[in-house]
Amino acid sequence: MGNFLEDLLSKVFKGSEKIPVNHKENFTLKPADLDGIDQWIYSSEGMEVFGKIYKNYHFKKSQINDSPQVHLLESPYANGFAVTYDHPLTPESFSKLFLAFSRRVLALGYQQVSLDRKIEEINEQVRTTEKFYLKPPIQAPLPNEKITQLYGNVSIEKISINNQPSYLKLVVTVYSDRLYQDAMPFEQLMDKVFNLET
């Protein structure tokens, strides 16, 4: 009987292929999700993690790698960095760092435009990307003045593969439109995000 049912189902669904998972949704953080993030940033653990990543960012500019490894993203209209999940990061500090980066950028006057999650199946692995998208505050420029873009638009991503942390990425994309002032230097943004004394 089992073979008959299997044969019948294979004939009914003949030629059908498995459709890979591809889902995107907006979501919001609960106040409980953010409880303690600002305190964590200034805790000994948070300051150690921030300090290590900032040091490794500058090491990478000199072609030196240390753990966790930092990757540079540089182009005329977009700059950023990625941090590979590795020691001394833990799954908890990895998630806190994602939220902490968004808090540091918001503190510079940015506004959160969206927070979304994308789940996709790639080569039999499930990749989950959580992404903050932040923009400079919208303002009407004064007559004969250009619009400020601060450092440009900022996206912060947390990527996991099969529910295991993989890497974090922060990318700044600048406007090249003549209506906008030139973006402030990316290095200055890095200094402000990572300098916990300000």
C-alpha positions as CSV (number, residue, x, y, z in Angstrom):
1,M,0.0,0.0,0.0
2,G,2.9,2.4,0.8
3,N,4.4,1.9,-2.6
4,F,1.1,2.6,-4.3
5,L,0.7,5.9,-2.4
6,E,4.2,7.0,-3.1
7,D,3.8,6.2,-6.8
8,L,0.5,8.1,-6.9
9,L,2.0,11.2,-5.1
10,S,5.1,11.1,-7.4
11,K,2.8,11.1,-10.5
12,V,0.6,13.9,-9.1
13,F,3.6,16.1,-8.2
14,K,5.8,14.9,-11.1
15,G,8.3,17.5,-12.2
16,S,7.6,19.7,-9.2
17,E,10.8,21.1,-7.6
18,K,11.3,22.2,-4.1
19,I,10.9,25.9,-3.9
20,P,13.7,27.5,-1.8
21,V,12.7,29.6,1.2
22,N,12.7,33.3,0.6
23,H,10.8,35.5,3.1
24,K,11.2,39.1,4.1
25,E,9.4,40.9,6.9
26,N,9.5,44.1,8.9
27,F,9.7,43.8,12.6
28,T,10.1,45.9,15.7
29,L,12.1,45.6,18.8
30,K,10.4,45.4,22.2
31,P,11.6,47.7,24.9
32,A,12.9,44.6,26.7
33,D,15.1,43.8,23.6
34,L,16.9,47.2,24.2
35,D,16.9,47.0,28.0
36,G,20.5,47.2,29.1
37,I,22.0,47.8,25.6
38,D,23.2,51.3,26.5
39,Q,24.6,50.0,29.8
40,W,26.2,47.1,28.0
41,I,28.0,49.4,25.6
42,Y,29.8,51.0,28.6
43,S,30.2,47.8,30.5
44,S,33.7,46.2,30.7
45,E,32.6,43.5,28.2
46,G,31.1,46.1,25.8
47,M,34.1,48.4,25.9
48,E,36.4,45.5,25.4
49,V,34.4,44.3,22.3
50,F,34.2,47.8,20.8
51,G,37.9,48.4,21.5
52,K,39.0,45.1,19.9
53,I,36.9,45.6,16.7
54,Y,38.1,49.2,16.4
55,K,41.7,48.1,16.8
56,N,41.3,45.3,14.3
57,Y,39.7,47.8,11.8
58,H,42.9,49.9,11.9
59,F,45.0,46.7,11.9
60,K,43.2,45.6,8.7
61,K,44.1,48.9,7.0
62,S,47.8,47.9,7.6
63,Q,47.1,44.4,6.2
64,I,47.2,42.8,9.7
65,N,44.5,40.3,10.8
66,D,43.4,39.6,14.3
67,S,40.4,37.9,15.9
68,P,37.6,38.8,15.3
69,Q,38.6,39.5,11.7
70,V,37.5,42.8,10.2
71,H,36.9,43.2,6.5
72,L,37.0,46.7,4.8
73,L,34.4,47.8,2.2
74,E,35.6,50.8,0.2
75,S,34.3,52.4,-2.9
76,P,33.7,56.0,-4.1
77,Y,30.0,56.0,-3.0
78,A,30.0,53.4,-0.2
79,N,32.3,52.6,2.7
80,G,32.0,50.2,5.6
81,F,33.3,47.2,7.4
82,A,32.3,43.7,8.3
83,V,33.2,41.7,11.5
84,T,33.4,38.0,11.3
85,Y,31.9,36.1,14.2
86,D,34.9,34.7,16.2
87,H,36.5,34.9,19.6
88,P,36.0,36.9,21.8
89,L,32.4,37.3,20.5
90,T,29.7,35.1,21.9
91,P,26.2,34.7,20.4
92,E,24.9,37.1,23.0
93,S,27.6,39.8,22.5
94,F,27.2,39.4,18.7
95,S,23.5,40.3,19.0
96,K,24.2,43.0,21.5
97,L,26.8,44.5,19.2
98,F,24.3,44.7,16.3
99,L,21.9,46.6,18.5
100,A,24.7,48.7,20.0
101,F,25.9,49.9,16.5
102,S,22.3,51.1,15.8
103,R,22.2,52.9,19.1
104,R,25.5,54.7,18.4
105,V,24.4,55.8,14.9
106,L,21.0,57.0,16.3
107,A,22.9,59.1,18.9
108,L,24.5,61.0,16.0
109,G,21.2,62.4,14.9
110,Y,20.1,59.6,12.5
111,Q,16.5,58.3,12.2
112,Q,15.6,54.7,11.8
113,V,13.7,54.1,8.6
114,S,13.3,50.4,8.9
115,L,14.2,47.2,10.6
116,D,13.7,44.0,8.6
117,R,14.5,40.3,8.6
118,K,15.1,38.3,5.4
119,I,15.3,34.5,5.5
120,E,16.5,32.8,2.4
121,E,17.7,29.3,1.4
122,I,21.0,29.4,-0.4
123,N,22.8,26.1,-1.4
124,E,20.8,24.1,1.2
125,Q,21.7,26.6,4.0
126,V,19.3,29.0,5.6
127,R,20.7,32.6,5.7
128,T,19.0,35.0,8.1
129,T,19.7,38.8,7.7
130,E,18.5,41.3,10.1
131,K,19.0,44.9,8.9
132,F,18.7,48.4,10.3
133,Y,18.4,51.1,7.7
134,L,19.1,54.7,9.1
135,K,19.0,58.0,7.3
136,P,20.0,61.6,8.3
137,P,17.1,63.7,9.6
138,I,14.9,65.1,6.8
139,Q,15.1,68.9,6.8
140,A,14.2,71.7,4.4
141,P,17.4,73.5,3.4
142,L,17.7,77.2,3.7
143,P,17.5,79.2,0.4
144,N,20.7,78.7,-1.6
145,E,22.0,76.0,0.8
146,K,22.4,72.3,0.1
147,I,20.9,69.5,2.2
148,T,23.1,68.0,4.8
149,Q,23.5,64.2,4.5
150,L,25.8,63.8,7.6
151,Y,27.8,60.7,6.6
152,G,25.2,59.3,4.2
153,N,22.7,56.5,4.6
154,V,23.7,53.8,7.1
155,S,22.7,50.1,7.0
156,I,23.7,47.7,9.7
157,E,23.3,44.0,9.1
158,K,23.5,40.9,11.3
159,I,23.9,37.7,9.2
160,S,23.4,34.1,10.6
161,I,23.8,30.9,8.7
162,N,21.6,27.9,9.9
163,N,20.9,29.9,13.1
164,Q,24.6,30.3,13.8
165,P,26.2,33.8,13.9
166,S,28.3,34.6,10.8
167,Y,29.1,38.3,10.5
168,L,28.0,41.9,11.2
169,K,28.2,44.6,8.5
170,L,27.9,48.4,8.7
171,V,27.8,50.2,5.3
172,V,27.4,53.9,4.6
173,T,26.2,55.0,1.2
174,V,26.5,58.6,0.2
175,Y,24.3,60.8,-2.0
176,S,26.0,62.1,-5.1
177,D,23.1,64.4,-5.9
178,R,24.1,68.1,-6.3
179,L,21.3,69.0,-3.9
180,Y,23.3,67.5,-1.1
181,Q,26.4,68.7,0.7
182,D,29.3,66.4,0.6
183,A,29.2,63.6,3.1
184,M,31.4,63.9,6.2
185,P,34.3,61.5,6.2
186,F,33.6,57.8,6.9
187,E,36.7,57.7,9.3
188,Q,35.0,60.4,11.4
189,L,31.9,58.2,11.6
190,M,34.0,55.3,12.8
191,D,35.7,57.5,15.4
192,K,32.3,58.6,16.7
193,V,30.7,55.1,16.7
194,F,33.7,53.5,18.5
195,N,34.8,56.4,20.8
196,L,32.8,55.5,23.9
197,E,34.1,58.6,25.7
198,T,31.7,60.9,23.8
